[in-house]
Amino acid sequence: MAGYLVRRLILSVFVLVGVALIVHVLVLLSGDPARAILPITAPPALVEAVRHQLGLDEPLPVQFALFLGRAVQGDFGTSTRFGTPAMAVVLDRIPATLALALTGLAISLLIAIPLGTLAALRKGTWIDAAARGAATAGQAVPNFVFAQLLILFFAVMLRALPVSGAGGVEHLILPAVVVGVASAAGLVRVLRASLLEVYSREYIRTAFAKGLTERGVLVRHAFKNAAIPVVTWLAFDVAAILSGIVVVERVFQYPGMGLLAFQAIGNRDLPIIQAVVFVSALAIVITNLVLDLVYVALDPRIRVAA
């Protein structure tokens, strides 16, 4: 177990270095960062001075080494819009995005677990058809369309919830529902398919033959084995949630990292863009590492392979 964890940590470091390299190269391909930071009327001498300060007059390997050295220390430069360190601006937005992501994930699990379980246990019935239909609709409707429908109904027609901004719990409800429903749509299908596969195995039939109730078989035998593909799906789902949050935060003007990234792209605030991408990659790496450990706990055979 310890060896498996060490190997995963080493791999995670390489992933973060790779992400940092890709971000740095993409920033260079998007144009001269010095000219993006300075006004259009800046004299050439000032542009060269800024390029020298940022290390952009060095060869590409040296540039990346300098960038990586600063990134390890959390230094992504100064935001051209806010005039403060980029990482400080991003860290200030993390709590809002974290609250939205965790609430959305909780809503997703509250929807997907009972719905996917019912669909599997009532295979071929109208309940199964309704659950699969709802999951398909949830995957087919884009986030921004669903968000606009919720705004129209709950904010405009009923005037029950605020349409934008942040503050109390009421500001979190609509964006969290959009994130949760989009996540639950795929999770319902995965859980249903996993439970159906588990229920076809011999030990489940043996459990029923011993006189266990459907609830007993489900809780004591089926759920643990059916959870393995679900955990795998969640590893991909976290990345999908973080990418989808950009759209959701933009629609609801929710002041998190997603909205910050959207505004930074429009303003060409390169230090903010780099910091947001790096923090998002770090969050995904940490989440995947935690889910890998959960996977090992659910399936002891992985310890042998590790």
Secondary structure, DSSP 4 states (H G I P E B T S, - for coil): -HHHHHHHHHHHHHHHHHHHHHHHHHHHHT--HHHHHS-TT--HHHHHHHHHHHTTTS-HHHHHHHHHHHHHTT---B-TTTSSBHHHHHHHHHHHHHHHHHHHHHHHHHHHHHHHHHHHHTTTSHHHHHHHHHHHHHHHS-HHHHHHHHIIIIIIIS--S-SS--SSTHHHHHHHHHHHHHHHHHHHHHHHHHHHHHHTSHHHHHHHHTT--HHHHIIIIIHHHHHHHHHHHHHHHHHHHHHHHHHHHHHHT--SHHHHHHHHHHHT-HHHHHHHHHHHHHHHHHHHHHHHHHHHHH-THHHHH-
